[in-house]
Amino acid sequence: MNDAKVLSDVAFPADSGYLSLLAGNYNFKVNAANTTTTVINADATLARAKSYSIFAVGPLASIEPLVLEDDRTTVADKARVRVIHASPDAPNVDVLANDAKVLSNVPFKAASAYLEVPPGNYVFKLNVAGTATTALTSPSLALEAGKVYTAIAIGSTATGAANPLDLKLLADR
């Protein structure tokens, strides 16, 4: 960040959690692990009293940043969750929570608005958009009232992929 190393050896699909930064203009670079080869070089302006997530998405040869403003506002009796499609070779998907469709035709690099849901256990499914073909079924995930989450579809749909399609759940708050 601004040519100072702030993270190192971050393996896929690890996340750093939030870093505390002052408002201002920043240059973010991501290098391929253990090299000086910069694969992402992006500028972002961060506003005061806001939270952001920066994701590295896509295969290494065409990796790019996805910068999103986070809304970490809590609702006392609800869980809040947004969904991000970050699997570069997966087609558009429909997102189901406990077999109820909650999002339709979500393309790569799209992020939903935050959905408010009752607390409880949820099994998420990613179906090929407009079909009953399920590409991924998550394990049961507990979403707690007063918490904010980001669910990210990551990995590859390719047979035998080193990082197969998966769902990563992050606690935003």
RACORKA-V37454 format. One record per residue. N is the residue number from 1. SS is DSSP state (H for helix, E for strand, - for the rest). PHI is phi in degrees with one decimal (NA if undefined). OMEGA is omega in radians with two decimals (none if undefined). Layout:
# RACORKA-V37454
{{N,SS,PHI,OMEGA} {N,SS,PHI,OMEGA}}
This chain:
# RACORKA-V37454
{{1,-,NA,-3.06} {2,-,48.6,3.10} {3,-,67.6,3.03} {4,-,-110.9,-3.14} {5,-,-72.9,3.12} {6,-,-113.9,3.09} {7,-,-141.0,3.07} {8,-,-145.3,3.11} {9,-,50.6,3.10} {10,-,-85.7,-3.10} {11,-,-86.9,3.03} {12,-,-64.7,0.08} {13,-,-107.3,-3.09} {14,-,-62.5,3.04} {15,-,-131.2,-3.08} {16,-,-91.1,-2.92} {17,-,76.5,-3.10} {18,-,-80.1,3.00} {19,-,-106.7,3.13} {20,-,-85.8,-3.14} {21,-,-132.7,3.02} {22,-,-79.0,3.06} {23,-,-61.2,3.10} {24,E,152.4,3.14} {25,E,-95.2,-3.11} {26,E,-132.5,2.98} {27,E,-110.0,-3.14} {28,E,-109.4,3.07} {29,E,-124.9,3.03} {30,E,-124.0,3.09} {31,E,-106.0,2.99} {32,-,-57.6,-3.04} {33,-,-50.3,3.06} {34,-,58.6,3.08} {35,-,-135.2,3.01} {36,-,-104.2,3.14} {37,-,-80.7,3.13} {38,E,-80.7,-3.14} {39,E,-105.0,3.01} {40,E,-133.9,3.07} {41,E,-140.1,-3.01} {42,E,-136.0,3.07} {43,E,-105.1,3.09} {44,E,-146.1,3.04} {45,E,-104.4,-3.11} {46,E,-105.5,-3.10} {47,-,-88.8,3.11} {48,-,-64.4,3.06} {49,-,63.5,3.09} {50,-,-120.1,3.06} {51,E,-118.2,-3.11} {52,E,-134.6,2.97} {53,E,-122.5,3.08} {54,E,-120.8,-3.13} {55,E,-111.7,2.98} {56,E,-94.4,-3.03} {57,E,-123.0,3.09} {58,-,102.5,3.09} {59,-,-69.0,-3.05} {60,H,-52.0,-3.09} {61,H,-63.9,-3.12} {62,H,-135.3,-3.09} {63,-,-62.4,-3.14} {64,E,-149.2,3.12} {65,E,-84.0,2.97} {66,E,-124.2,-3.08} {67,E,-104.5,-3.11} {68,E,-128.1,2.99} {69,E,-82.3,-3.13} {70,E,-95.6,3.03} {71,-,-113.6,-3.05} {72,-,-92.0,3.10} {73,-,-64.4,-3.14} {74,-,-100.7,3.04} {75,E,-122.9,-2.98} {76,-,-53.6,-3.03} {77,-,-107.7,-3.12} {78,E,-133.3,2.91} {79,E,-97.9,3.08} {80,E,-117.9,-3.11} {81,E,-143.2,2.99} {82,E,-115.7,-3.09} {83,E,-120.7,3.11} {84,E,-123.5,3.06} {85,E,-94.0,-3.11} {86,-,-123.7,3.07} {87,-,-99.9,-2.96} {88,-,-65.5,-3.11} {89,-,-105.8,3.08} {90,-,-83.7,3.08} {91,-,-72.4,3.01} {92,-,-56.7,-3.06} {93,E,-128.9,2.89} {94,E,-99.9,-3.13} {95,E,-108.5,3.12} {96,E,-116.7,3.04} {97,E,-120.6,-3.06} {98,-,50.0,3.07} {99,-,69.8,3.05} {100,E,-102.6,-3.13} {101,E,-68.9,3.13} {102,E,-112.5,3.10} {103,E,-144.3,-3.13} {104,E,-121.8,2.96} {105,E,53.4,-3.10} {106,E,-83.1,-3.13} {107,-,-87.9,3.05} {108,-,-54.4,3.13} {109,-,75.1,3.10} {110,-,-88.2,3.06} {111,E,-125.7,3.13} {112,-,-76.3,2.91} {113,-,-68.8,3.07} {114,-,-73.2,3.11} {115,E,-98.7,3.07} {116,E,-94.7,-3.08} {117,E,-132.3,3.06} {118,E,-62.6,3.08} {119,-,-62.4,3.12} {120,E,152.9,3.13} {121,E,-94.4,-3.11} {122,E,-129.9,2.95} {123,-,-109.4,3.13} {124,E,-97.1,3.04} {125,E,-124.8,2.99} {126,E,-110.6,3.11} {127,E,-105.5,2.99} {128,E,-56.9,-3.01} {129,-,-49.7,3.07} {130,-,77.4,-3.12} {131,-,-130.4,3.03} {132,-,-99.3,-3.13} {133,-,-79.1,-3.11} {134,E,-89.7,3.12} {135,E,-89.7,-3.10} {136,E,-155.0,2.97} {137,E,-123.8,-3.14} {138,-,-78.4,2.92} {139,-,-69.0,3.08} {140,-,-66.0,-3.11} {141,E,-116.7,-3.14} {142,E,-88.3,3.06} {143,E,-109.0,-3.03} {144,-,-99.5,3.05} {145,-,-60.4,3.11} {146,-,77.5,3.13} {147,-,-116.5,3.12} {148,E,-124.7,-3.05} {149,E,-130.8,2.93} {150,E,-124.2,3.08} {151,E,-106.2,-3.04} {152,E,-120.7,3.00} {153,E,-80.2,-3.07} {154,E,-128.9,3.05} {155,-,87.7,-3.02} {156,E,-121.8,3.07} {157,-,-88.2,-3.09} {158,-,-64.9,3.10} {159,-,-60.8,3.12} {160,-,75.1,-3.13} {161,-,-59.8,3.10} {162,-,-61.5,3.11} {163,-,-124.2,-3.08} {164,E,-69.3,3.13} {165,-,-51.1,-3.09} {166,E,-152.9,3.06} {167,E,-120.7,3.13} {168,E,-107.1,3.13} {169,E,-106.6,3.11} {170,E,-109.7,3.05} {171,E,-92.5,3.11} {172,-,-77.2,-3.14} {173,-,-162.9,none}}
